[in-house]
Amino acid sequence: MTEQGWAVSPVTAAVPGTYCLRCASALQMLEWFVRCIECGVTVEDEAAAEGSGWRFYPDELGQLQAHCALCVLNRP
């Protein structure tokens, strides 16, 4: 958790408090883009990524990593 950082949600938010970035991401508190782990192309959010053929595969640590549609087609 200390390596990834923290997100602070204001008291007026739906889920107020301080969360590690992994939990904040899971709670969809953060508005950020999705970047392909292979080629670096980005899209606005996970819904847009999945809607355009992106897939999320676990890495060697079990964490899901985004792969754009083109890189998915080129996966072995």
N, CA, C and O atoms as a printed pandas DataFrame, in Angstrom:
     atom_number atom_name residue_name chain_id  residue_number  x_coord  y_coord  z_coord
0              1         N          MET        A               1    0.810   -1.189    0.000
1              2        CA          MET        A               1    0.000    0.000    0.000
2              3         C          MET        A               1    0.856    1.257    0.000
3              4         O          MET        A               1    0.523    2.235   -0.670
4              5         N          THR        A               2    1.942    1.240    0.736
5              6        CA          THR        A               2    2.773    2.436    0.790
6              7         C          THR        A               2    3.457    2.698   -0.543
7              8         O          THR        A               2    3.818    3.841   -0.822
8              9         N          GLU        A               3    3.646    1.679   -1.374
9             10        CA          GLU        A               3    4.280    1.865   -2.675
10            11         C          GLU        A               3    3.335    2.514   -3.670
11            12         O          GLU        A               3    3.785    3.240   -4.555
12            13         N          GLN        A               4    2.034    2.271   -3.548
13            14        CA          GLN        A               4    1.077    2.775   -4.520
14            15         C          GLN        A               4    0.483    4.115   -4.130
15            16         O          GLN        A               4    0.063    4.866   -5.011
16            17         N          GLY        A               5    0.431    4.442   -2.871
17            18        CA          GLY        A               5   -0.088    5.724   -2.433
18            19         C          GLY        A               5   -1.498    5.645   -1.876
19            20         O          GLY        A               5   -2.067    4.567   -1.707
20            21         N          TRP        A               6   -2.044    6.826   -1.595
21            22        CA          TRP        A               6   -3.330    6.931   -0.925
22            23         C          TRP        A               6   -4.234    7.911   -1.640
23            24         O          TRP        A               6   -3.760    8.840   -2.294
24            25         N          ALA        A               7   -5.524    7.708   -1.519
25            26        CA          ALA        A               7   -6.530    8.630   -2.049
26            27         C          ALA        A               7   -7.386    9.091   -0.884
27            28         O          ALA        A               7   -7.811    8.283   -0.058
28            29         N          VAL        A               8   -7.639   10.389   -0.819
29            30        CA          VAL        A               8   -8.469   10.949    0.244
30            31         C          VAL        A               8   -9.772   11.423   -0.381
31            32         O          VAL        A               8   -9.785   12.279   -1.266
32            33         N          SER        A               9  -10.856   10.851    0.097
33            34        CA          SER        A               9  -12.188   11.201   -0.389
34            35         C          SER        A               9  -12.831   12.143    0.624
35            36         O          SER        A               9  -12.820   11.851    1.820
36            37         N          PRO        A              10  -13.393   13.274    0.171
37            38        CA          PRO        A              10  -13.968   14.243    1.113
38            39         C          PRO        A              10  -15.176   13.690    1.871
39            40         O          PRO        A              10  -15.798   12.717    1.444
40            41         N          VAL        A              11  -15.489   14.309    2.974
41            42        CA          VAL        A              11  -16.603   13.891    3.827
42            43         C          VAL        A              11  -17.921   13.902    3.055
43            44         O          VAL        A              11  -18.820   13.117    3.355
44            45         N          THR        A              12  -18.039   14.772    2.079
45            46        CA          THR        A              12  -19.275   14.886    1.300
46            47         C          THR        A              12  -19.403   13.815    0.213
47            48         O          THR        A              12  -20.446   13.725   -0.436
48            49         N          ALA        A              13  -18.379   13.015    0.007
49            50        CA          ALA        A              13  -18.398   11.991   -1.047
50            51         C          ALA        A              13  -19.227   10.784   -0.622
51            52         O          ALA        A              13  -19.567   10.627    0.551
52            53         N          ALA        A              14  -19.547    9.936   -1.597
53            54        CA          ALA        A              14  -20.328    8.722   -1.312
54            55         C          ALA        A              14  -19.577    7.783   -0.382
55            56         O          ALA        A              14  -20.187    7.124    0.460
56            57         N          VAL        A              15  -18.263    7.717   -0.527
57            58        CA          VAL        A              15  -17.425    6.885    0.348
58            59         C          VAL        A              15  -16.294    7.749    0.910
59            60         O          VAL        A              15  -15.173    7.719    0.402
60            61         N          PRO        A              16  -16.595    8.521    1.963
61            62        CA          PRO        A              16  -15.574    9.401    2.529
62            63         C          PRO        A              16  -14.495    8.614    3.265
63            64         O          PRO        A              16  -14.737    7.514    3.762
64            65         N          GLY        A              17  -13.303    9.198    3.324
65            66        CA          GLY        A              17  -12.222    8.576    4.068
66            67         C          GLY        A              17  -10.942    8.522    3.272
67            68         O          GLY        A              17  -10.840    9.105    2.193
68            69         N          THR        A              18   -9.954    7.812    3.816
69            70        CA          THR        A              18   -8.661    7.640    3.171
70            71         C          THR        A              18   -8.502    6.179    2.795
71            72         O          THR        A              18   -8.690    5.290    3.626
72            73         N          TYR        A              19   -8.158    5.939    1.550
73            74        CA          TYR        A              19   -8.052    4.577    1.026
74            75         C          TYR        A              19   -6.750    4.418    0.255
75            76         O          TYR        A              19   -6.261    5.371   -0.352
76            77         N          CYS        A              20   -6.185    3.203    0.281
77            78        CA          CYS        A              20   -5.042    2.940   -0.584
78            79         C          CYS        A              20   -5.547    3.016   -2.029
79            80         O          CYS        A              20   -6.740    2.832   -2.272
80            81         N          LEU        A              21   -4.666    3.282   -2.978
81            82        CA          LEU        A              21   -5.103    3.452   -4.363
82            83         C          LEU        A              21   -5.758    2.203   -4.918
83            84         O          LEU        A              21   -6.665    2.295   -5.745
84            85         N          ARG        A              22   -5.317    1.045   -4.480
85            86        CA          ARG        A              22   -5.927   -0.201   -4.956
86            87         C          ARG        A              22   -7.395   -0.281   -4.518
87            88         O          ARG        A              22   -8.265   -0.617   -5.321
88            89         N          CYS        A              23   -7.666    0.026   -3.259
89            90        CA          CYS        A              23   -9.050    0.012   -2.761
90            91         C          CYS        A              23   -9.863    1.133   -3.393
91            92         O          CYS        A              23  -11.023    0.932   -3.753
92            93         N          ALA        A              24   -9.263    2.309   -3.530
93            94        CA          ALA        A              24   -9.964    3.433   -4.149
94            95         C          ALA        A              24  -10.354    3.088   -5.582
95            96         O          ALA        A              24  -11.435    3.454   -6.042
96            97         N          SER        A              25   -9.483    2.393   -6.275
97            98        CA          SER        A              25   -9.789    1.971   -7.639
98            99         C          SER        A              25  -10.928    0.965   -7.643
99           100         O          SER        A              25  -11.836    1.057   -8.469
100          101         N          ALA        A              26  -10.886    0.009   -6.729
101          102        CA          ALA        A              26  -11.939   -1.007   -6.640
102          103         C          ALA        A              26  -13.285   -0.371   -6.297
103          104         O          ALA        A              26  -14.327   -0.831   -6.762
104          105         N          LEU        A              27  -13.264    0.675   -5.493
105          106        CA          LEU        A              27  -14.491    1.383   -5.127
106          107         C          LEU        A              27  -14.917    2.382   -6.204
107          108         O          LEU        A              27  -15.931    3.067   -6.062
108          109         N          GLN        A              28  -14.145    2.456   -7.263
109          110        CA          GLN        A              28  -14.382    3.374   -8.383
110          111         C          GLN        A              28  -14.471    4.820   -7.913
111          112         O          GLN        A              28  -15.309    5.590   -8.383
112          113         N          MET        A              29  -13.591    5.177   -6.975
113          114        CA          MET        A              29  -13.524    6.541   -6.465
114          115         C          MET        A              29  -12.685    7.432   -7.371
115          116         O          MET        A              29  -12.848    8.652   -7.374
116          117         N          LEU        A              30  -11.799    6.828   -8.129
117          118        CA          LEU        A              30  -10.857    7.597   -8.929
118          119         C          LEU        A              30  -11.322    7.690  -10.374
119          120         O          LEU        A              30  -11.759    6.701  -10.962
120          121         N          GLU        A              31  -11.226    8.865  -10.929
121          122        CA          GLU        A              31  -11.526    9.036  -12.341
122          123         C          GLU        A              31  -10.189    9.084  -13.069
123          124         O          GLU        A              31   -9.471   10.081  -13.005
124          125         N          TRP        A              32   -9.867    8.009  -13.754
125          126        CA          TRP        A              32   -8.621    7.985  -14.497
126          127         C          TRP        A              32   -8.763    7.113  -15.715
127          128         O          TRP        A              32   -9.700    6.322  -15.832
128          129         N          PHE        A              33   -7.832    7.267  -16.613
129          130        CA          PHE        A              33   -7.862    6.534  -17.867
130          131         C          PHE        A              33   -7.298    5.132  -17.687
131          132         O          PHE        A              33   -6.702    4.810  -16.659
132          133         N          VAL        A              34   -7.497    4.316  -18.699
133          134        CA          VAL        A              34   -6.939    2.967  -18.722
134          135         C          VAL        A              34   -5.868    2.948  -19.803
135          136         O          VAL        A              34   -6.114    3.386  -20.927
136          137         N          ARG        A              35   -4.674    2.440  -19.471
137          138        CA          ARG        A              35   -3.554    2.384  -20.419
138          139         C          ARG        A              35   -3.197    0.925  -20.713
139          140         O          ARG        A              35   -3.085    0.108  -19.799
140          141         N          CYS        A              36   -3.022    0.612  -21.991
141          142        CA          CYS        A              36   -2.607   -0.735  -22.388
142          143         C          CYS        A              36   -1.202   -0.994  -21.869
143          144         O          CYS        A              36   -0.298   -0.186  -22.078
144          145         N          ILE        A              37   -1.023   -2.104  -21.202
145          146        CA          ILE        A              37    0.265   -2.450  -20.606
146          147         C          ILE        A              37    1.318   -2.753  -21.672
147          148         O          ILE        A              37    2.516   -2.657  -21.406
148          149         N          GLU        A              38    0.873   -3.118  -22.878
149          150        CA          GLU        A              38    1.808   -3.494  -23.939
150          151         C          GLU        A              38    2.212   -2.328  -24.833
151          152         O          GLU        A              38    3.402   -2.100  -25.048
152          153         N          CYS        A              39    1.230   -1.579  -25.362
153          154        CA          CYS        A              39    1.559   -0.531  -26.342
154          155         C          CYS        A              39    1.408    0.888  -25.801
155          156         O          CYS        A              39    1.907    1.831  -26.414
156          157         N          GLY        A              40    0.730    1.059  -24.663
157          158        CA          GLY        A              40    0.608    2.367  -24.041
158          159         C          GLY        A              40   -0.577    3.211  -24.476
159          160         O          GLY        A              40   -0.755    4.318  -23.969
160          161         N          VAL        A              41   -1.397    2.718  -25.406
161          162        CA          VAL        A              41   -2.572    3.474  -25.840
162          163         C          VAL        A              41   -3.545    3.602  -24.666
163          164         O          VAL        A              41   -3.606    2.717  -23.812
164          165         N          THR        A              42   -4.308    4.703  -24.621
165          166        CA          THR        A              42   -5.219    4.937  -23.499
166          167         C          THR        A              42   -6.662    5.102  -23.969
167          168         O          THR        A              42   -6.920    5.472  -25.114
168          169         N          VAL        A              43   -7.598    4.820  -23.058
169          170        CA          VAL        A              43   -9.022    5.106  -23.244
170          171         C          VAL        A              43   -9.526    5.756  -21.961
171          172         O          VAL        A              43   -8.851    5.745  -20.932
172          173         N          GLU        A              44  -10.722    6.321  -22.045
173          174        CA          GLU        A              44  -11.267    7.126  -20.952
174          175         C          GLU        A              44  -11.486    6.350  -19.655
175          176         O          GLU        A              44  -11.150    6.846  -18.580
176          177         N          ASP        A              45  -12.046    5.136  -19.738
177          178        CA          ASP        A              45  -12.333    4.371  -18.526
178          179         C          ASP        A              45  -12.495    2.888  -18.856
179          180         O          ASP        A              45  -12.422    2.491  -20.019
180          181         N          GLU        A              46  -12.715    2.070  -17.819
181          182        CA          GLU        A              46  -12.823    0.622  -18.007
182          183         C          GLU        A              46  -14.006    0.234  -18.876
183          184         O          GLU        A              46  -13.905   -0.695  -19.677
184          185         N          ALA        A              47  -15.126    0.930  -18.730
185          186        CA          ALA        A              47  -16.307    0.611  -19.534
186          187         C          ALA        A              47  -16.022    0.845  -21.018
187          188         O          ALA        A              47  -16.390    0.029  -21.863
188          189         N          ALA        A              48  -15.366    1.962  -21.330
189          190        CA          ALA        A              48  -15.005    2.251  -22.721
190          191         C          ALA        A              48  -14.009    1.220  -23.235
191          192         O          ALA        A              48  -14.088    0.798  -24.388
192          193         N          ALA        A              49  -13.076    0.815  -22.384
193          194        CA          ALA        A              49  -12.085   -0.184  -22.783
194          195         C          ALA        A              49  -12.761   -1.514  -23.111
195          196         O          ALA        A              49  -12.532   -2.080  -24.180
196          197         N          GLU        A              50  -13.580   -2.005  -22.211
197          198        CA          GLU        A              50  -14.250   -3.287  -22.437
198          199         C          GLU        A              50  -15.191   -3.221  -23.631
199          200         O          GLU        A              50  -15.328   -4.200  -24.365
200          201         N          GLY        A              51  -15.839   -2.081  -23.831
201          202        CA          GLY        A              51  -16.754   -1.914  -24.948
202          203         C          GLY        A              51  -16.064   -1.913  -26.301
203          204         O          GLY        A              51  -16.688   -2.204  -27.322
204          205         N          SER        A              52  -14.779   -1.587  -26.312
205          206        CA          SER        A              52  -14.046   -1.559  -27.576
206          207         C          SER        A              52  -13.077   -2.730  -27.717
207          208         O          SER        A              52  -12.130   -2.667  -28.501
208          209         N          GLY        A              53  -13.315   -3.795  -26.959
209          210        CA          GLY        A              53  -12.544   -5.023  -27.146
210          211         C          GLY        A              53  -11.321   -5.206  -26.275
211          212         O          GLY        A              53  -10.574   -6.166  -26.462
212          213         N          TRP        A              54  -11.097   -4.313  -25.328
213          214        CA          TRP        A              54   -9.972   -4.478  -24.419
214          215         C          TRP        A              54  -10.261   -5.644  -23.484
215          216         O          TRP        A              54  -11.418   -5.969  -23.218
216          217         N          ARG        A              55   -9.203   -6.263  -22.994
217          218        CA          ARG        A              55   -9.336   -7.345  -22.027
218          219         C          ARG        A              55   -8.346   -7.111  -20.889
219          220         O          ARG        A              55   -7.319   -6.455  -21.061
220          221         N          PHE        A              56   -8.678   -7.661  -19.732
221          222        CA          PHE        A              56   -7.835   -7.521  -18.546
222          223         C          PHE        A              56   -7.347   -8.905  -18.140
223          224         O          PHE        A              56   -8.143   -9.776  -17.788
224          225         N          TYR        A              57   -6.024   -9.099  -18.193
225          226        CA          TYR        A              57   -5.422  -10.387  -17.857
226          227         C          TYR        A              57   -4.539  -10.225  -16.621
227          228         O          TYR        A              57   -3.912   -9.182  -16.439
228          229         N          PRO        A              58   -4.487  -11.257  -15.770
229          230        CA          PRO        A              58   -3.626  -11.168  -14.583
230          231         C          PRO        A              58   -2.149  -11.267  -14.960
231          232         O          PRO        A              58   -1.775  -12.022  -15.858
232          233         N          ASP        A              59   -1.319  -10.494  -14.262
233          234        CA          ASP        A              59    0.121  -10.605  -14.446
234          235         C          ASP        A              59    0.662  -11.682  -13.513
235          236         O          ASP        A              59   -0.111  -12.420  -12.901
236          237         N          GLU        A              60    1.980  -11.776  -13.403
237          238        CA          GLU        A              60    2.588  -12.823  -12.575
238          239         C          GLU        A              60    2.273  -12.669  -11.092
239          240         O          GLU        A              60    2.434  -13.618  -10.324
240          241         N          LEU        A              61    1.825  -11.484  -10.681
241          242        CA          LEU        A              61    1.442  -11.254   -9.287
242          243         C          LEU        A              61   -0.064  -11.381   -9.073
243          244         O          LEU        A              61   -0.553  -11.228   -7.954
244          245         N          GLY        A              62   -0.801  -11.663  -10.157
245          246        CA          GLY        A              62   -2.242  -11.817  -10.057
246          247         C          GLY        A              62   -3.023  -10.522  -10.205
247          248         O          GLY        A              62   -4.248  -10.527  -10.076
248          249         N          GLN        A              63   -2.340   -9.407  -10.474
249          250        CA          GLN        A              63   -3.025   -8.129  -10.650
250          251         C          GLN        A              63   -3.465   -7.990  -12.103
251          252         O          GLN        A              63   -2.697   -8.278  -13.021
252          253         N          LEU        A              64   -4.700   -7.550  -12.307
253          254        CA          LEU        A              64   -5.221   -7.420  -13.663
254          255         C          LEU        A              64   -4.554   -6.261  -14.390
255          256         O          LEU        A              64   -4.432   -5.158  -13.857
256          257         N          GLN        A              65   -4.126   -6.533  -15.615
257          258        CA          GLN        A              65   -3.486   -5.538  -16.459
258          259         C          GLN        A              65   -4.288   -5.380  -17.741
259          260         O          GLN        A              65   -4.762   -6.364  -18.308
260          261         N          ALA        A              66   -4.440   -4.149  -18.195
261          262        CA          ALA        A              66   -5.229   -3.850  -19.393
262          263         C          ALA        A              66   -4.434   -4.139  -20.662
263          264         O          ALA        A              66   -3.240   -3.856  -20.749
264          265         N          HIS        A              67   -5.135   -4.714  -21.647
265          266        CA          HIS        A              67   -4.569   -4.979  -22.977
266          267         C          HIS        A              67   -5.578   -4.478  -24.005
267          268         O          HIS        A              67   -6.735   -4.898  -23.994
268          269         N          CYS        A              68   -5.144   -3.577  -24.899
269          270        CA          CYS        A              68   -6.054   -3.042  -25.914
270          271         C          CYS        A              68   -6.442   -4.142  -26.899
271          272         O          CYS        A              68   -5.829   -5.209  -26.934
272          273         N          ALA        A              69   -7.472   -3.861  -27.698
273          274        CA          ALA        A              69   -7.995   -4.860  -28.632
274          275         C          ALA        A              69   -6.925   -5.343  -29.607
275          276         O          ALA        A              69   -6.862   -6.535  -29.904
276          277         N          LEU        A              70   -6.085   -4.440  -30.107
277          278        CA          LEU        A              70   -5.041   -4.835  -31.052
278          279         C          LEU        A              70   -4.020   -5.757  -30.390
279          280         O          LEU        A              70   -3.615   -6.758  -30.981
280          281         N          CYS        A              71   -3.607   -5.430  -29.181
281          282        CA          CYS        A              71   -2.646   -6.278  -28.467
282          283         C          CYS        A              71   -3.274   -7.616  -28.078
283          284         O          CYS        A              71   -2.582   -8.632  -28.027
284          285         N          VAL        A              72   -4.588   -7.622  -27.802
285          286        CA          VAL        A              72   -5.287   -8.880  -27.503
286          287         C          VAL        A              72   -5.208   -9.802  -28.712
287          288         O          VAL        A              72   -4.971  -11.001  -28.571
288          289         N          LEU        A              73   -5.408   -9.236  -29.908
289          290        CA          LEU        A              73   -5.337  -10.043  -31.134
290          291         C          LEU        A              73   -3.949  -10.619  -31.366
291          292         O          LEU        A              73   -3.809  -11.689  -31.957
292          293         N          ASN        A              74   -2.923   -9.916  -30.903
293          294        CA          ASN        A              74   -1.541  -10.353  -31.109
294          295         C          ASN        A              74   -0.982  -11.184  -29.965
295          296         O          ASN        A              74    0.181  -11.584  -29.999
296          297         N          ARG        A              75   -1.808  -11.449  -28.947
297          298        CA          ARG        A              75   -1.342  -12.281  -27.814
298          299         C          ARG        A              75   -1.142  -13.713  -28.271
299          300         O          ARG        A              75   -1.921  -14.232  -29.070
300          301         N          PRO        A              76   -0.099  -14.350  -27.765
301          302        CA          PRO        A              76    0.118  -15.774  -28.132
302          303         C          PRO        A              76   -0.940  -16.689  -27.545
303          304         O          PRO        A              76   -0.896  -17.900  -27.760
